[in-house]
Amino acid sequence: MNKLSKFKINNLHKLVSAYTLIELMVVMLIFSILSVVVVQSLSHSLRSSRKSGNISEVRENVEYAMNTMERLLRNARGIDTINSTPTDLWYIDEYNTSPSPRFSCLGGTVGYIASGSASIRLTSTGVYIDCTAGDVFRFPTPEPGVPPSIEINIVGRDANSYGAETSTVTSTTKILLRTY
């Protein structure tokens, strides 16, 4: 074999063993699709994790406010129905404190539940309480032989998240007052 034919065979072998442009593009397309699937999966997982954390924080705040109100109202001597509204609850505590203590749902851009003269926050600044979602405090007509009752409905959501990460928690309870 002469040198020229040997050179042609080596070059032909090099051409046959190289990748074509189409093969490279197919590989890039497959890796692109795989990377999009992985990124979407991770994004969904992180979003779900944040939403779960937000729900937990909102639930803790709503339950704390609800438990505090329930504890104080169970020992109350009565409800001041003259001053109470769907967002303001005036009650007569076990010590007959004057003026009557109260719970308030304060709306606006920073909705929250407060105790006292709206000076003590029962929910954190990271939780928004919706004071327009119906009656927060309801006072059903008392039935004969049954102690007076109060129905409390609190709707809260995370104040710092929007879109798919928004988490809303609703808590409702009926409290029967002890009568002395």
DAZIVEN-V515056 format. One line per field, one symbol per residue. phi: phi as a letter, one per 40 degrees, with the letter a starting at -180 (. if undefined). psi: psi as a letter, one per 40 degrees, with the letter a starting at -180 (. if undefined). A space follows every 50 residues. Layout:
phi=???
psi=???
This chain:
phi=.ccccccccccccccccccccccccccccccccccccccccccccccccc cccccccccccccccccccccccccccibcccccbcbbbcbbccbfcbcc cabbbccgcbcacbbgcgbbccbcccbbbccbcgccbbbcccccgbcdbb bbbbbbaccbbbgcccbbbbbbabbcccbc
psi=hiddddddddddddddeiiidddddddddddddddddddddddddddddd ddddddddddddddddddddddddeidihgedeiieehhhihieefhhii iiiihhaaefhihiiaffdhheiieehhhheefahdhigihiihehiiih hhhhhiiheeiibeehhhhhhhihhhihh.
